[in-house]
Amino acid sequence: MTTPTSPPPLPCSLTAEPTPLPDTTATPANTDLTLLIGQSTTHHPMQQPVYCQDITIALPTGDSPDDLHTTDAALSITTGVPYPSPHLPGHNWSITTTRASSETRFTCIPDSTPAIFDGTHPITITLGNVTPNHHPGTATITITQTTALTPTGPYNTNQHHININKQSLHSTQI
């Protein structure tokens, strides 16, 4: 049996907590997006630990149907420092935000780089006060992970793409 040379992408899931509106067909005023990264989708841990140097979340910014929020709305997005489960000691994370005309990027870096994911201890990243633009449509969030199978690399980049129908932000699971 051959050992893979690059790790699979860390599992990701996204939930949303919208601000309730009287008219449930309207786009919510704002939404908190919560990403759970690194949790195995089964009850078994991942086959091999994955070492992670950073995770970047990119939200499409603009005024078209495939953008999640407007450039002005990007200024109001709040971030919580990614936090590990209580059983993952020693891995604090920092987050930086970069705003451009086409996207808002949130780059998360473990203080003790690299962080180790084994499928049992995920991190949670919350992007608060995301205000969808007023154009119905589907926006794609891109999650980029820099990971390796050993602490010294070689490191590879993996991406997840999560499509969000902005009208579905009324539900709690996307």
LONULO-482758 format. One record per residue: residue number from 1; residue in one letter; chain; x, y, z of N, C-alpha, C in turn. Coordinates in pm, whole numbers, plus 50000, padded with zeros to 5 digits. Example, Ala and Ser with C-alpha at 12.3 -4.5 7.8 and 13.67 -1.06 7.14 Angstrom:
BEGIN
ATOM     k   r   c    n.px    n.py    n.pz   ca.px   ca.py   ca.pz    c.px    c.py    c.pz
ATOM     1   A   A   51319   49431   50780   51230   49550   50780   51320   49670   50780
ATOM     2   S   A   51285   49775   50708   51367   49894   50714   51290   50003   50787
***
This chain:
BEGIN
ATOM     k   r   c    n.px    n.py    n.pz   ca.px   ca.py   ca.pz    c.px    c.py    c.pz
ATOM     1   M   A   50084   49883   50000   50000   50000   50000   50089   50124   50000
ATOM     2   T   A   50059   50219   49915   50138   50339   49901   50082   50450   49989
ATOM     3   T   A   50172   50523   50054   50132   50637   50135   50113   50757   50045
ATOM     4   P   A   50000   50830   50058   49980   50948   49973   50086   51053   50002
ATOM     5   T   A   50121   51130   49898   50223   51234   49915   50165   51367   49960
ATOM     6   S   A   50036   51386   49943   49973   51510   49990   49847   51474   50067
ATOM     7   P   A   49818   51555   50169   49701   51524   50253   49571   51560   50182
ATOM     8   P   A   49465   51492   50220   49334   51532   50168   49294   51664   50234
ATOM     9   P   A   49200   51738   50174   49154   51861   50240   49094   51828   50376
ATOM    10   L   A   49114   51919   50471   49050   51903   50602   48900   51917   50582
ATOM    11   P   A   48821   51833   50647   48675   51845   50633   48626   51982   50682
ATOM    12   C   A   48528   52038   50613   48469   52168   50649   48318   52158   50648
ATOM    13   S   A   48255   52225   50743   48109   52240   50739   48076   52384   50776
ATOM    14   L   A   47965   52433   50725   47925   52571   50745   47783   52576   50797
ATOM    15   T   A   47761   52656   50900   47626   52682   50949   47607   52833   50952
ATOM    16   A   A   47482   52875   50949   47448   53017   50952   47344   53042   51057
ATOM    17   E   A   47354   53156   51123   47254   53200   51220   47206   53337   51176
ATOM    18   P   A   47100   53340   51095   47051   53469   51044   46974   53547   51148
ATOM    19   T   A   46967   53678   51124   46881   53763   51204   46738   53741   51155
ATOM    20   P   A   46646   53702   51243   46510   53676   51198   46442   53803   51144
ATOM    21   L   A   46370   53786   51034   46293   53894   50976   46147   53852   50968
ATOM    22   P   A   46055   53946   50974   45913   53910   50965   45880   53840   50833
ATOM    23   D   A   45939   53882   50722   45913   53823   50592   46024   53722   50562
ATOM    24   T   A   45997   53593   50573   46101   53491   50559   46147   53473   50415
ATOM    25   T   A   46086   53539   50318   46135   53528   50181   46239   53634   50149
ATOM    26   A   A   46257   53732   50237   46355   53838   50214   46494   53793   50259
ATOM    27   T   A   46596   53852   50201   46732   53825   50243   46751   53884   50383
ATOM    28   P   A   46808   53807   50476   46827   53858   50611   46917   53982   50614
ATOM    29   A   A   46897   54064   50715   46978   54184   50730   47124   54148   50755
ATOM    30   N   A   47149   54051   50840   47285   54002   50860   47281   53859   50912
ATOM    31   T   A   47396   53794   50901   47406   53653   50935   47542   53627   50997
ATOM    32   D   A   47547   53537   51094   47674   53489   51146   47703   53356   51077
ATOM    33   L   A   47819   53346   51014   47862   53222   50949   47963   53153   51039
ATOM    34   T   A   47942   53024   51065   48032   52948   51151   48087   52831   51072
ATOM    35   L   A   48219   52826   51062   48288   52717   50994   48348   52623   51097
ATOM    36   L   A   48324   52495   51078   48385   52391   51161   48485   52321   51069
ATOM    37   I   A   48612   52328   51103   48717   52274   51017   48796   52168   51091
ATOM    38   G   A   48811   52053   51027   48897   51948   51082   48826   51836   51153
ATOM    39   Q   A   48694   51835   51154   48619   51728   51220   48594   51618   51118
ATOM    40   S   A   48626   51496   51154   48599   51385   51065   48449   51371   51045
ATOM    41   T   A   48408   51337   50924   48265   51323   50895   48210   51189   50940
ATOM    42   T   A   48298   51101   50986   48253   50973   51040   48298   50966   51185
ATOM    43   H   A   48265   50857   51251   48306   50844   51391   48453   50803   51404
ATOM    44   H   A   48517   50768   51294   48658   50731   51297   48745   50854   51272
ATOM    45   P   A   48860   50864   51341   48951   50974   51312   49011   50958   51172
ATOM    46   M   A   49074   51063   51124   49138   51057   50993   49247   50951   50997
ATOM    47   Q   A   49277   50892   50881   49376   50785   50873   49514   50829   50921
ATOM    48   Q   A   49550   50953   50894   49682   51004   50927   49667   51150   50968
ATOM    49   P   A   49742   51197   51069   49733   51338   51105   49770   51429   50989
ATOM    50   V   A   49710   51547   50987   49739   51648   50886   49792   51770   50959
ATOM    51   Y   A   49901   51825   50910   49964   51943   50968   49922   52064   50886
ATOM    52   C   A   49878   52169   50956   49820   52285   50888   49896   52412   50925
ATOM    53   Q   A   49943   52485   50820   50012   52613   50843   49914   52729   50847
ATOM    54   D   A   49808   52724   50766   49711   52832   50766   49584   52791   50695
ATOM    55   I   A   49479   52868   50724   49348   52850   50661   49299   52990   50622
ATOM    56   T   A   49260   53005   50496   49208   53134   50450   49066   53115   50399
ATOM    57   I   A   48978   53206   50442   48838   53204   50400   48816   53329   50316
ATOM    58   A   A   48768   53311   50194   48744   53424   50104   48595   53435   50073
ATOM    59   L   A   48539   53552   50104   48398   53580   50074   48393   53672   49952
ATOM    60   P   A   48315   53637   49848   48307   53723   49731   48236   53855   49765
ATOM    61   T   A   48299   53965   49725   48252   54098   49760   48214   54175   49634
ATOM    62   G   A   48097   54237   49637   48053   54318   49524   47903   54333   49525
ATOM    63   D   A   47851   54375   49412   47708   54405   49405   47637   54319   49301
ATOM    64   S   A   47692   54202   49270   47628   54115   49172   47565   53995   49242
ATOM    65   P   A   47480   53918   49172   47414   53803   49234   47510   53697   49289
ATOM    66   D   A   47632   53686   49232   47723   53583   49282   47819   53635   49390
ATOM    67   D   A   47800   53759   49435   47875   53813   49547   47793   53796   49675
ATOM    68   L   A   47861   53770   49785   47790   53751   49911   47751   53885   49973
ATOM    69   H   A   47842   53981   49973   47815   54109   50039   47879   54221   49960
ATOM    70   T   A   47836   54344   49988   47893   54461   49920   48025   54500   49984
ATOM    71   T   A   48101   54583   49915   48228   54631   49968   48208   54707   50098
ATOM    72   D   A   48105   54791   50104   48078   54866   50227   48042   54773   50342
ATOM    73   A   A   47966   54666   50313   47925   54572   50417   48044   54496   50474
ATOM    74   A   A   48153   54483   50397   48271   54411   50446   48330   54477   50570
ATOM    75   L   A   48310   54607   50583   48366   54679   50698   48300   54638   50830
ATOM    76   S   A   48179   54586   50824   48107   54552   50947   48123   54406   50989
ATOM    77   I   A   48192   54325   50910   48210   54183   50947   48303   54173   51066
ATOM    78   T   A   48261   54099   51166   48343   54075   51284   48396   53933   51279
ATOM    79   T   A   48509   53909   51342   48566   53775   51345   48600   53738   51487
ATOM    80   G   A   48578   53613   51516   48622   53557   51643   48750   53481   51615
ATOM    81   V   A   48848   53494   51701   48970   53417   51683   48931   53270   51681
ATOM    82   P   A   48980   53195   51583   48944   53052   51579   48975   52986   51712
ATOM    83   Y   A   48884   52905   51755   48909   52838   51881   48900   52687   51864
ATOM    84   P   A   48990   52616   51933   48989   52470   51924   48888   52413   52021
ATOM    85   S   A   48863   52285   52003   48779   52217   52099   48853   52215   52232
ATOM    86   P   A   48784   52190   52343   48851   52191   52474   48962   52087   52486
ATOM    87   H   A   48963   51988   52396   49060   51881   52407   49184   51904   52321
ATOM    88   L   A   49198   52022   52262   49313   52050   52176   49396   52162   52238
ATOM    89   P   A   49475   52130   52342   49552   52234   52409   49671   52279   52325
ATOM    90   G   A   49718   52401   52350   49842   52448   52292   49833   52505   52153
ATOM    91   H   A   49714   52516   52096   49704   52571   51962   49611   52691   51962
ATOM    92   N   A   49669   52806   51988   49593   52930   51975   49609   52977   51831
ATOM    93   W   A   49512   53053   51782   49512   53099   51645   49499   53250   51642
ATOM    94   S   A   49556   53311   51539   49534   53454   51514   49465   53466   51379
ATOM    95   I   A   49400   53579   51358   49328   53599   51233   49353   53741   51184
ATOM    96   T   A   49376   53753   51054   49390   53884   50991   49285   53896   50881
ATOM    97   T   A   49238   54017   50861   49135   54044   50760   49193   54134   50653
ATOM    98   T   A   49171   54096   50528   49214   54176   50414   49090   54202   50329
ATOM    99   R   A   49064   54330   50301   48948   54366   50220   48995   54420   50085
ATOM   100   A   A   48935   54369   49977   48963   54417   49842   48830   54440   49773
ATOM   101   S   A   48834   54490   49651   48708   54519   49582   48634   54392   49543
ATOM   102   S   A   48702   54279   49526   48634   54157   49481   48616   54051   49589
ATOM   103   E   A   48683   54065   49704   48667   53965   49809   48716   54018   49942
ATOM   104   T   A   48667   53953   50047   48715   53977   50182   48780   53847   50227
ATOM   105   R   A   48907   53855   50269   48982   53735   50311   49009   53738   50461
ATOM   106   F   A   48991   53622   50522   49021   53602   50662   49128   53493   50668
ATOM   107   T   A   49249   53529   50712   49359   53433   50717   49383   53395   50862
ATOM   108   C   A   49373   53266   50889   49387   53211   51024   49519   53135   51031
ATOM   109   I   A   49602   53171   51131   49733   53109   51145   49747   53059   51288
ATOM   110   P   A   49786   52931   51306   49807   52882   51442   49933   52944   51501
ATOM   111   D   A   49928   52978   51630   50044   53036   51697   50158   52935   51706
ATOM   112   S   A   50124   52809   51723   50223   52702   51727   50216   52630   51594
ATOM   113   T   A   50273   52694   51491   50260   52636   51358   50351   52515   51346
ATOM   114   P   A   50312   52410   51286   50179   52389   51231   50084   52330   51335
ATOM   115   A   A   49955   52350   51312   49854   52285   51396   49837   52142   51345
ATOM   116   I   A   49800   52053   51433   49783   51912   51396   49636   51878   51402
ATOM   117   F   A   49583   51824   51293   49444   51778   51287   49446   51627   51270
ATOM   118   D   A   49370   51558   51355   49362   51412   51344   49218   51364   51322
ATOM   119   G   A   49127   51457   51301   48988   51420   51276   48901   51421   51399
ATOM   120   T   A   48961   51440   51516   48882   51437   51639   48870   51573   51706
ATOM   121   H   A   48956   51669   51670   48958   51799   51736   48956   51911   51632
ATOM   122   P   A   48838   51960   51597   48827   52066   51496   48852   52204   51556
ATOM   123   I   A   48857   52304   51468   48853   52443   51513   48724   52504   51461
ATOM   124   T   A   48679   52608   51527   48558   52679   51488   48595   52823   51458
ATOM   125   I   A   48552   52871   51342   48577   53009   51301   48441   53074   51276
ATOM   126   T   A   48415   53186   51344   48288   53256   51327   48312   53390   51260
ATOM   127   L   A   48239   53414   51151   48238   53542   51083   48103   53605   51115
ATOM   128   G   A   48103   53709   51195   47978   53768   51241   47938   53890   51161
ATOM   129   N   A   47808   53914   51161   47750   54034   51102   47776   54043   50951
ATOM   130   V   A   47769   53929   50882   47781   53926   50736   47648   53974   50679
ATOM   131   T   A   47650   54082   50601   47528   54138   50543   47524   54105   50394
ATOM   132   P   A   47438   54010   50354   47430   53976   50211   47384   54096   50128
ATOM   133   N   A   47436   54105   50004   47388   54212   49918   47243   54181   49879
ATOM   134   H   A   47176   54273   49815   47032   54260   49789   46998   54190   49658
ATOM   135   H   A   47097   54132   49591   47071   54064   49465   47056   53915   49489
ATOM   136   P   A   46940   53856   49460   46924   53712   49477   47028   53638   49393
ATOM   137   G   A   47076   53529   49448   47174   53449   49375   47253   53362   49469
ATOM   138   T   A   47353   53295   49412   47438   53204   49487   47579   53258   49491
ATOM   139   A   A   47634   53267   49610   47772   53312   49630   47857   53191   49669
ATOM   140   T   A   47984   53191   49629   48074   53081   49661   48181   53129   49758
ATOM   141   I   A   48185   53066   49875   48290   53091   49974   48403   52993   49944
ATOM   142   T   A   48526   53044   49940   48642   52958   49914   48725   52946   50041
ATOM   143   I   A   48752   52822   50081   48833   52794   50199   48962   52729   50149
ATOM   144   T   A   49075   52795   50172   49205   52745   50127   49284   52701   50249
ATOM   145   Q   A   49339   52580   50242   49417   52524   50353   49557   52491   50303
ATOM   146   T   A   49658   52527   50381   49796   52489   50349   49833   52378   50447
ATOM   147   T   A   49846   52255   50394   49862   52138   50480   49972   52044   50428
ATOM   148   A   A   50016   51955   50518   50117   51854   50485   50092   51730   50569
ATOM   149   L   A   50159   51621   50531   50149   51497   50608   50255   51486   50717
ATOM   150   T   A   50355   51574   50712   50458   51579   50816   50475   51724   50859
ATOM   151   P   A   50527   51749   50978   50540   51888   51024   50634   51972   50936
ATOM   152   T   A   50725   51907   50864   50821   51982   50783   50785   51987   50635
ATOM   153   G   A   50672   51930   50597   50625   51940   50458   50660   51819   50376
ATOM   154   P   A   50643   51827   50249   50610   51946   50170   50464   51986   50191
ATOM   155   Y   A   50441   52118   50192   50308   52172   50213   50237   52192   50079
ATOM   156   N   A   50108   52162   50079   50025   52176   49960   49906   52263   49994
ATOM   157   T   A   49844   52317   49892   49723   52398   49908   49603   52319   49860
ATOM   158   N   A   49501   52310   49945   49373   52248   49910   49265   52353   49923
ATOM   159   Q   A   49162   52341   49840   49051   52436   49848   48918   52364   49858
ATOM   160   H   A   48829   52424   49938   48688   52387   49944   48610   52503   49885
ATOM   161   H   A   48503   52472   49818   48413   52576   49768   48275   52544   49823
ATOM   162   I   A   48219   52638   49897   48086   52619   49955   47994   52722   49891
ATOM   163   N   A   47891   52673   49822   47794   52761   49758   47682   52795   49854
ATOM   164   I   A   47648   52923   49859   47542   52970   49948   47437   53043   49865
ATOM   165   N   A   47315   52990   49867   47203   53064   49810   47164   53165   49916
ATOM   166   K   A   47176   53293   49884   47157   53397   49986   47018   53393   50050
ATOM   167   Q   A   46918   53346   49977   46785   53335   50036   46778   53220   50137
ATOM   168   S   A   46870   53123   50128   46868   53010   50222   46929   53047   50356
ATOM   169   L   A   46979   53167   50371   47041   53206   50497   46942   53212   50612
ATOM   170   H   A   46814   53190   50583   46715   53182   50690   46724   53048   50763
ATOM   171   S   A   46784   52947   50699   46796   52818   50765   46921   52817   50851
ATOM   172   T   A   46935   52719   50938   47051   52713   51026   47158   52618   50973
ATOM   173   Q   A   47130   52541   50871   47231   52452   50813   47237   52477   50663
ATOM   174   I   A   47356   52504   50614   47372   52529   50470   47433   52407   50406
***
